[in-house]
Structures are given as structure tokens and as C-alpha cells.
Amino acid sequence: MIKVAQIINTHGLKGECKLYLVTDDPQHRFEKGRVLHLEDGRTLTVVRYREQKGFGYCYFEGVDSIEKAEQLKTKNLFIAQEDLPELEEGQYYYHELMHCTVYNEEKEKLGEVVDILETGANLVLRVKSRGNSFLLPFVPAFIVDVDKEAHEITIREMEGLR
């Protein structure tokens, strides 16, 4: 399961939920009819979704009052991994890169991906090892291979990188 949002509050009196989004494609993740999962195994079906000032606002089937919406506050929303669309070769979801072990071409372990930063031009991975960390641009000049199954990234280490 992939976390896509957290219900942080209610909005209005008719059951609308305010969402803190943690997904790259909210329009797809919250399209009408989408089934989302809660940690306790329950499911919620999206009736209507909109965005305002960086937050998502969603109505779910059967949640038609502020009282019902309040019971969902602080709950995380997930989608099933099989509901994610297929990506093209060389593209990765954030959850596939997070916690990958990073090695250089000599197979020296450099650390683990602990954060992903969006800079506008490209993604930057924060790689941490024993209290030290460095930033790794996720661009072909540095990235040699990403093995999703083994959860490993091999990089071309250049002078001054770490």
C-alpha cells in the first residue's frame, strides 16, 4: 500500500474532509470512484475531489455529516500498489527510491536514501550514512543503475560529491 494523504480536518457540515497530500498525482489518486484504504482495513470511495491552497478536499461515499468526517481525522489514506499506472523505462516512483542502498561503481556502500527533494530541474536524493549525508542529483550523469527489486542504486561517484 502506498500512502497518498492524511485526513487532517473536516470542512463544512456535509462530510467534506481536508487532506494533507503526499502524492505526485492527486487528480489521478482521488478521481471519482477511486477506492482508498485506511490502515484498519476499511475502504473509502471518492465521490468528489478538489484542491485549494495546496490541500485536497474530498467527499467520500457514506461520509455525509461533520460527525462522520470527524471520525476520520488523523487517518492515513492509501492506494493499492497495483492501482499505480505503469511508468516508462527509467522513471521511478518515490517509494521505489526511498530507503535504497547507494553504492558507487566499485561496490562501496555510500549510504541509504532518506529523503527526496524536488528542485524544479531534477530530483535530488539525500543519502545518509553514519550521521553524515550528501545530496545526489538524480540525473544520468550520476545514476548508473537502479535495481528496484534489490533496492539498490549504483552511482558514478565524482570528486566532491560527498
Protein Blocks (a to p, Z undefined) as FASTA:
>chain_A
ZZfbdcfbdedjeopacddddbfblmlmmgghiacddfkopacddfbdcdeehiacddde
hiacfklmmmmgoiacdddfklpccddehiacfklmgopacddfkopafbdcfbdcdehj
accddddeehiacddddbfklmmbdcfknopacddddehkZZ
